[in-house]
């Protein structure tokens, strides 16, 4: 069961608080950020907000002063006396801005990926059409398992994160029909090159490591995949990416 520290919704027109609505399943956009520490820090905060606003424009939900209002509501709900290790979710539709904080679970090294035949709607965007995914995630322990979305026997992304595949010191990512998140772009810049190609389920045996990267998972090494004989052969690139991630965390500024 998900543990929430905060759940609030506000009307666009006047920022008046209303009954909480998570907005899942509707026409809208969301972003999820890791907030941690006391005082609070939010990893990649400006990039998350930039991506959120960019997607809202595509969905024609970019109302006047929307960025200013979102920032105001975030600041209103972040407290100086709380030590955070939470996921801050901002969801926006045509009438409502919703904010929630849920406990961030630390992924374990004994991590399993469960393949599911599904492709997100408009996968290039973090839209709110997530009920199929949430239904699956609610049935598993998210600290040691995630679902891997597949279509036409090709792996796309996980229910929560981008997926990287490592083979002979080269890093691969699914080519199409995925959302390339803030963490993905951070690691692409650090690594210099991520090769985009179709990752077929039948080719999994050729890969040494499979990594999940995202706000909730950070850097997570997959150990096994259900209904597949693949098993982790190395932790080399997991350690490389995790060190990049730790350095970025240490440089993260206080949220103001």
N, C-alpha and C positions, 0 to 999 in steps of 0.2 A: 504494500500500500504506500502511495506517495504521501510524504509528510510536508505540509505547506506551512510556511512561516507567515505568508501574507497572500491574500487573494482580493483584488479590488477592480472595479470597473467604473468608468467615467464616460459621461456623454461628451461627444465632440463639441457641441455648440456652446457649452458653458462650463465644461469640466466638473459638472456636478456629479458626485458619487452616486451610483445606482447599485442595484443588486448584482453580485458578481456573475459574469458570464464568461466562460473560457473561450467562447467563439469558435471552438473546433467544429469543422464541417462546413462553415460558412464561406462566403466570398471575402477573403481578406489575406493579410500577410502577418507573419510573426518573426521574431528573432529571439534567440536564447543566448544569454551571456553568463559567464562565470563571475560571480561576485564573491570576494574572499577578504578575510582579514578584519582588523579593527585598528584604526578607521578603515572604511571600505575601499577596496580597489576593484575595478572591473576590467578584466583582460580584453584587450582589443576593442575598447568601448566605442571610440570614434568610428572605427571601421564597421562595427555592427550597426550603428545608427545610420551611417552613410548607405550601407546596403539596404537597410529597412526602407529608407526614404526613396531610394532608387526603385525598389520593387513596388512601393505604393504608387509611384508615378506611372509605372507600366500598367497597374491595375486600376488606374484612374481614381485612386483613393487619397491623393495628395491634397488634402484640404488646406486652406489658408492657415498659416502658423502651425501646421501639424508637428514639425520638428521641435519648435519652441515649446509646444504643449506637452509633447512626450517627455522632453528633458525636464520640464517643470514637475510632471507627475513622478518621474523617477526620483528626483531630488526630494520631493515631498515624502516619499516612502522609504528612503534609506536613512537609517538611524545611526547616530554616532556611538551609541552605547552597546551595539550588537557586534559580536564577532561572527562574521559571515563565512560560510562555505556552502553557498547556495547557487542555484541556477535562476537567473532573473529572466523571465519571459515577458516580452511585450507583444501583444496581439492587437491588430487594428482592422476594423471593418468600416463600413460607410458611416456608422453612427457611434461606435464605441471604441474606446481605448481600454484594454485590460492589462493589468500588471499582476504577476504572481511571483512568489519566491518559494522554491522547493529545495529540500536538502540535496546536495550533490553527493552522490555515492562514489566512492573510490573504486575504480575497476581493479579486479584481481588478475593475477598472472594466469590463473586457471580459468581462462575465458573461452567461451564457446560461441560460435556463430551458427544460427539456425536459418537455413535457406528457405525463402518463401517466394512463391511465384506472384510477384506484384510489382508494378511500376507506378510511382507517384503521378498524380495529375499535375501537368505543367511542372515537371521535375526541376527545371532550371530556376525555379523560385521557391522560397519558403512560404508557400501558401498554406491555408488552414485545412485543406482537404486531407486530414490525417487520421480519420477515425478507424480505418482498416489497420493502420500501423499501431495505433494506440491500443486497439483491442488485443493484438498479439503481444505488445510490450507489457500489458497488464498481467499477463499470465506467466511471466518469467522474472527471475531475479536479475535486475538490470546491472548489478555489480559484477556479475560473472557471465552474462549472456546478452546477446542482441540478435536481431533478425537481419539477414542479408537479403535484400530485394533483388529478384532476378526476373528477367523477361526474355523469352526466346532463348533460354539456356545461357544467358549472359548475365553476369553479376553487375549490379549498378551501384548501389550504396547500401548502407545499413539503415535501420530504422531511425538512427540518431546521428549518424556520422558519415563522413567520406571514408572510403576504403583505399588503401595503398597496398600494392602487391610487389614483393621484392624477389628478384631472380638474378643470380650471378652479379650482384652488386649494382643492379639497375632497378629503378623504381618505376612502377607502372600504375596507371589509374584508368578506370573505365572511360571510354572516349566520349560517349554521348548520354543524354537523358539522365543527368545528375545535376545536383546543385553544388557548385564549387564554393564552399563556405569560406569564412574568414580564416579559419585555421588551415584549410587547404592552401589558400593563397600565401599564407605566412610560410608554410613549409616549402612551397614551390620556390619562393624567393631564396630561402636558406639553402635548399638543395641544388639549385641551379637548373635542374632538369627533371621533369616528371614526364614519362612517355605515355601518351594517351593511346589506348588501343582497346579493342573489345576483349573482355576477360571472360572466356567461356568456362562454364562449370567443369567441363571435361578436361580443361587444361590446368586445373588447380594443383595437380600433383607436381607440376614443374616449378612451383614457387616455394621459396625457402621461408618467407615470412609474410604474414598478412597483418596490417596495422589499421586500426580505426583512429581517426583524428576528428575532433570536434569539441565544442564547448563543454559538453557533459562528460565525454570520455577522455578528454585530453589527448594523450597518446596511449593507446591500448594495444597490446599484442594478443592476437588470437592464437589459442593453443590448438583447438580442434574445431571441426565443422560437422554438424550432425548430418547423418545420411551421406557422408562422404569420408573417404579414407585419409583425407589430408590431415597432417599433423605438423605442428611447428618444428622447423629444423634448426632455427637460429634465433638469437635475440640481438644480433649485431646492430641492425638498423633501428630497432626499437630503442636501444640505448643511445644511439646518435640523435634521433629525433627527440627523445625525452630530455637530453641535455640541452638542446636548442630551446625546448619548451621551458625548462627550469630557468634558464637565463632570461627569457622574456618575462617570466613571472616576477623575477627579482627586480626587473626594471619598470614594472607596471606602476604608474603614478597613482597617488591617492585620488579618489573620486571627489570632485568639487562641484 
